[in-house]
C-alpha cells in the first residue's frame, strides 16, 4: 500500500468513527479466533489447531472469523445497545481484484432498525465519506424485470437458463447446476451488476426468501427477505439485514445449510453448532 493510499485509508476509518460517535453507537472489539464458524454454503473459514486448551488434552480446532457477526450478536444478546466494529476478517476463498483472504470489514447493529432505516443510515455514511449526492433504491424483483424482462420470484429454472443463453453467459458448469439461486446469482453478477451503481450507490432490497441468510422474511410478501445489498462503481460494498431473531427458525436454516454442504461434498459445520 502506497503512503498516499494509507493516508486516505486512515482518514476514512477516522470518519467512520466520527460518524458512529455522533450517533452514539459504541465501538467494540471482539475475538478474531473462535471455536465455531459459519454454516454458509459458499463461505469457508481458515482453521488452525490450538495445543494448550485446559479443557482438553487433544488439539482444539479454532477458526479465524469470516466476519465479527456472531461475536457482535453475543454482545447484543447480553444487553449491549447499538454497536459497531472495524476489524480484520478472513475467508478461505479464491482471491481476485475485489477479494482477498484477509480484509478489513465494518459491521454494525442498530436496535429497532428495519432494513429500510438501515439503508438510510448506510446512505448517510456514504454521503459523509464518499460525498455522493444521492442513492438509488430498487427491489430485487423490479431490478430483474427492468434489466432482463424476467420476474425472479416466479421464473422457472428453464427461464433462467434461457436468459443466460440469450446473453451468451451459459456454460457447461451451469448446465450441470440444479440450484435455482445459483442461476439467479450468475444473472445478477454477470448481466445486471455491470449496469447499476455507475453514478450513485444502488441499493437492491428484498432478495428472494431462499437467499435470506440471516434476515427476516417479509411480513408483506413471504417470497422475499428483508435483506439488501449495495453496489457502487462495479463493487458490492454492503450486505445488510433486518436481522432474524427467531432462534428456532435460525436453527432450521443452519441445518438446511449443512444438508446442502453435505450434498455438495463440503465439510458440514454441525459439530461447531451442535446441531442434532
N, C-alpha and C positions, 0 to 999 in steps of 0.2 A: 504494500500500500504506500503510495507516494505521500509526502508530507502534506501537500495541499488537500488531498483527499482525507487524510487523517484529521486535519483541521475542520473540514466540513462535517465529517462524521461526529466529532466531538461536539460541534455546535448543535447538531440535530439531537443528540442524546440530551444535551442541556435543555433544549427547547421542549423535548418530551417531558422531562422532569418538571419544568416550569408549568407546562400545560396541565399536568395532573395535580401539581401542588395547588394551583389556583382553584381547582375543583375539589379539593380536599380528598383526593384519592391517595391512599397510603402506599409508598413504595416498600416492597418486602423482598426478602431473599429466601429462596428455598433450595433444598439439596439438588445437586446435579446427578448424583448416584442414587439409584432406587432399587428396592428388592423386587419391584414389579414393573411392567411396561404395558404398552397399548395392545389392544386386540385388532386394531385396524388392519384390514386385509392387505392394503397396499403400503404399509409402513412397517419398517423393521428397525429395531434399536441395536446399538453396539452393546456387547456384553463382555464382562470380564469376571475373573474369579478372585474372591477375597478369601485369604487363607487364615485370617485371625479372628474369626467370629467367636464370641464367648458362648453362643447358643449351640454351636455345632463343631465337631472335630473335623468335619468334611468341608472342603471349599464351598463357599456360598456364591451363587451367581448374582452379580449386580448388573444394572443396566444404566447406561447414560440416557438422560431424559431426551425424548424426542420433542418435548415442549414442557414448560413448567405447569401445565394444565392440572394434572391430578394433585400435585402438591399445593397449588393455589386453592383448589376446591376443598382440600382438607382444612385449610385456614378458614375458608368461608363457613364450612360446617362447624368449626369450633367457635364461631361467633365474630370473626373479623367482618368489617364492613367492606366498603369499596377498596380494592387493592389493585396494584399493577406490579409488573416485574420486567426489567430489561436484562437479558441474560443470554448465555450460550445454550444452544440446543444441538443435538447430534442425530443424524439419520443415516442408517446404513443403506444407501441407495446410490444409483448412478449419479455422477457429478456432471455438470454442464455449465453453460453460461449463467443460468439463473439458479443453479442448485449446487450446494457444497455440503460435504459430510458434516462440517462444523459451521454454524452460522449464528448470528445474533437475532434474537426474537423479542418482540414486545408483546406482552399479553396482559389483558386487564379484565376485571369483572366489576359490574355496576349493579348493585342491589336494586331490584324493582324495575330495571330497564327491560323493555322488549326489544326485538330486533330492529324495529324502526327507530327507536330512540338511540340505540347503539349505532346505527348507521349515521344518524345525525351527528353523534359525537365523533365518529371516525372522520366524517366530512369536515367538522370543525378543526380537528387535528391536522388534516391535510391542508386546509386553508391557512392555518397558523405556520406550518413548516414549509409547505410547497408553494404557498401563495397563489394557489389556483382559485379562481373567482367563483366557480360553481362546480356542481357534480351532477351526474345523471343517475337515475334510478329506474330499473325496469325489471319486471318479473321474469323468471326463467322461462315460463311458458310463452310470454309475449316475445321474448328475445328470439326464440326458435321460430316462432311464427313469422317474425319480421325478416329473419335472415335466411331461413331455409324452407319457409312456407310449410311448416310441419308443427303440429301440436305434440310436444314431447310427453304429455301426460296420457295421450290416447294412441299414439303411433305404435304400430306393430314392429316386431323385430325386422321384418322384411322392409317396412317403410324406412327404417333407419339405414338398412343396408343400401337401399336404393339411393338415398341421399348421398352416401359415400361413393357409390358407383358413379352417380351423375357428376360429382365434383372431383372425380379421379383421386379419391382418397382411400379406395378399397384395396386391401392387400390380403395375402394368404393367411396371415395370423388372424385377421378379422373373420375370415371365412370359417375358421375353426372355433371362434368365440361364441359362447351361448349366454353371455351376461349382457342383458339389455343396457345396463348402466354403463358398461364399458363403451358401447357404441355411442351412447349419448355424450360421454366424455370426449371421445375422439372427434365427434362433430363440433362440440364446444371448443376444444383446444385447437383443432386443425382448420376449421372453417370460420367459426364465429369470432373467437378471441382476436384474431388479427384485425378485425373490423371495428372493434369497440375501444373506448377509452383513449382515443387518439389525442383529443384536445383537453378533456377534463376527466377525472376519475369516474368510472362507470360501475355502479353497484348493481349486482344481479341478486335478486332475492326470491324466496320461495322455491328452493330446489325440490326435486321430487322426494316424496317420503322415503323412497328406497335409498336416498343419499342423505338422510337426516343426520347421520353420525351421532353427535351428542346434543342435537337440537330437539325442541318440542315439535310435535306435529301441529299444523294449523287447526284451530277450533272451527274455522270457517270452511276450510276445504282440506280434509284429511289426506288428500292425494299429495299435498305438499308439506314441506317442513319450514320452520321459521329460522332458516339458515340463509346467510348471504356471503357473497364474495365480492371483491372489488378489484378492478383492473385499470391500469393506467400506463399508457405508452408501452403496451406489449408485455406488461408484467403483472402477475397476480400478486397484489400487495396484502390482501386481507381475506381471512376466512373467519366468519363470526356466527354466533348462535344466540337465539333466545334459549338459554340452557335448559336441558331436560333435568327435572328434579324428582322424577318418579323412579325410585330405586328398583322396583320390580321390572319396569319397562327397560331400564338401563341394563339390568342383568340379562334380560331376554336378548337385547341387542348384542351384548358381549358373547353370549352363547352362539348366536347366529353368526357373528364374525368368526368365531373359532371353527364352526362347522364348515364355513366357506374356506377358511385357511386349510383345513384338512383336505377338502375336496381338491384344492389347488396344489396339494403336496407341500404346503408350508408348515412351519412349526406352530403348533397350537399354543395359545397363551393361557390355557385353562389352569395350569398349575399355579401361575402367579396370582390369578384371581380366585382360586379355589372354587371353581365352578364345578358342581356335581351333576 
